[in-house]
Amino acid sequence: MPTRQPNILLVMDDRLTAFALPCYGHPVVKAPHIARLAADGVLFENTYCNSPLCAPSRYSMLARQLPSRIGTYDNSSELPASALTIAHGLRAQGYRTCLCGKMHFVDPARHAPPRHRRLTRALPRPAHRRVPG
């Protein structure tokens, strides 16, 4: 029986400090869903952002390169269409990938309608619709 690949959910929030979450020790805040994800998954405890600005920080994490290497210095910067991202690597390993939320993609190639986009969707599909593999 072949082994199943683990599900991967990577959450990045630029307006939330880890210290405000119970999984990092906050004594008052209740966040049961985040606490369960942390308990059942991988919890990063020694991380940092490569930029104090949200778009360059996101791009840096997705592309696995410093903002200076991919030329993203501010929130109006573009993630180059040529930049290989975590999504590309996961897709090559057989994962179905979806990037959702505030991504700041200003590159026209990344704003293509979902039927033309190979790696990402701007919004998740409704839960009642099956996503083709």
Disulfide bonds with the S-S distance in Angstrom:
none
